[in-house]
Amino acid sequence: MSFNCELKELAAGPALSIRTRAAVGDLPRVLGEGYAAIAQYLGELNEVPAGPPFAVYYNMDMQDLDIEFGFPVLKCLGGRGDIRPGETPGGRVATCLHVGPYSDVEPAYNALMQWIKNNGHEMTGVAYERYLNDPDHTPPEELMTQIAMMLRG
């Protein structure tokens, strides 16, 4: 598999998100329930997402992931319960696009980390994913995940 890796500068923006810890095997349930709760709350506020859902991984411990996930929004909004106002990540990143099932993202991460090393960059340890199409209406082999690794400097 070949991945087109590149540097980008991301602008942070307002978001509504949930931060929790979960094992990788629990992510489909945790993310599904959480995204649904945030979408419902946005509907109650008569607001809509300003872009695709995202997830930020603050560590890579597959048994105890520190994860924040949610939706970008057009303006700062108040939270409720586990749903908190926040921001999407901003700063310099190395990024690539993974096409296929979410469970098959490891080769994209490996290629991106190798590209970062080969090009003399240093990772912060934070990964950021944006889910560009809806898994409820897209076959798994066509799912698109934009993967970004936050960089130092």
C-alpha positions in Angstrom: 0.0 0.0 0.0 1.3 3.5 -0.9 0.3 6.6 1.1 0.8 10.2 0.1 2.2 11.9 3.2 2.6 15.6 3.5 3.1 18.5 5.9 0.1 20.8 6.7 -0.7 23.6 9.1 -4.1 23.1 10.8 -6.1 25.9 12.2 -7.8 25.1 15.5 -11.5 25.8 15.7 -14.4 25.4 18.1 -15.7 22.0 18.8 -18.0 20.0 21.1 -16.3 16.8 22.3 -16.2 14.0 24.9 -12.9 13.0 26.5 -12.6 9.5 27.9 -10.5 6.4 28.1 -11.2 3.1 26.2 -9.6 0.0 24.9 -9.3 -0.1 21.1 -11.9 -2.9 21.0 -14.5 -0.7 22.7 -14.0 2.2 20.3 -16.9 1.3 17.9 -19.4 1.4 20.7 -17.8 4.3 22.6 -17.5 6.5 19.5 -20.9 5.5 18.2 -22.7 6.3 21.4 -20.7 9.5 21.9 -21.1 10.9 18.4 -24.9 10.2 18.6 -25.1 12.0 22.0 -23.2 15.1 20.6 -25.4 15.1 17.4 -28.5 15.0 19.5 -27.3 17.8 21.7 -26.4 19.9 18.6 -29.9 19.3 17.3 -31.4 20.5 20.6 -29.3 23.7 20.2 -30.4 24.1 16.5 -26.8 23.8 15.5 -25.0 21.6 12.9 -21.5 20.2 12.7 -19.1 22.5 10.9 -17.2 19.5 9.4 -16.7 15.8 9.8 -16.4 14.0 13.1 -12.9 13.8 14.6 -11.0 11.9 17.2 -7.8 12.9 19.0 -5.6 10.2 20.5 -3.4 11.5 23.3 -1.6 8.1 23.7 -1.2 4.9 21.8 -1.9 2.4 24.6 -4.4 0.2 22.8 -5.8 -1.2 26.1 -6.2 2.3 27.7 -6.5 5.0 25.0 -6.9 8.6 26.1 -9.2 9.9 23.5 -11.2 13.0 22.8 -13.8 12.9 20.0 -16.6 15.1 18.6 -17.6 17.5 16.0 -16.2 20.9 14.9 -18.8 23.6 15.3 -19.3 27.1 13.8 -19.0 29.0 17.1 -18.2 28.3 20.8 -21.1 26.4 22.4 -21.8 25.5 26.0 -21.5 21.8 27.0 -23.7 19.5 28.9 -22.7 16.5 31.0 -19.8 14.7 29.3 -20.1 16.9 26.2 -17.7 19.8 26.6 -16.7 22.8 24.6 -13.2 22.7 23.2 -11.2 23.0 20.0 -10.0 20.9 17.2 -6.2 20.5 17.1 -4.2 23.2 15.5 -0.6 23.4 14.5 1.9 21.6 12.2 1.1 18.1 11.3 2.2 15.3 9.0 -0.9 13.8 7.3 -2.1 11.0 5.0 -5.4 9.6 3.8 -6.4 6.0 4.7 -9.1 4.4 2.5 -10.6 1.2 3.9 -12.0 -0.2 7.1 -11.2 1.7 10.3 -9.7 -1.5 11.7 -7.1 -1.5 8.9 -5.5 1.9 9.7 -2.2 0.5 11.1 -0.3 0.5 7.7 -1.2 4.2 7.2 0.1 5.1 10.7 3.3 3.1 10.0 3.8 4.8 6.7 3.2 8.2 8.2 5.5 7.6 11.1 8.3 6.4 8.8 7.8 9.4 6.6 8.1 11.7 9.6 11.3 10.0 10.7 12.7 10.0 7.1 12.0 13.8 6.8 13.6 14.8 10.1 10.4 15.8 12.0 9.5 14.9 15.6 6.1 13.8 16.7 4.4 15.1 19.9 2.7 11.7 20.4 -0.8 13.1 19.6 -2.7 11.6 16.6 -5.7 13.3 15.1 -8.2 11.5 12.8 -11.1 13.0 10.8 -13.7 10.6 9.4 -14.5 12.0 6.0 -17.6 9.9 5.1 -20.4 8.2 7.0 -19.9 4.5 8.0 -23.7 4.1 8.0 -23.8 4.9 4.3 -20.4 3.9 3.0 -19.0 0.4 2.4 -16.1 -0.3 4.7 -13.6 -0.6 1.8 -14.5 3.0 0.8 -14.3 4.7 4.3 -11.9 7.6 4.3 -9.9 8.6 7.4 -7.6 11.6 7.3 -4.8 10.8 9.8 -2.6 13.5 11.2 0.3 13.3 13.6 1.0 16.5 15.5 4.6 17.7 15.1 6.9 19.6 17.4 8.2 23.0 16.3 
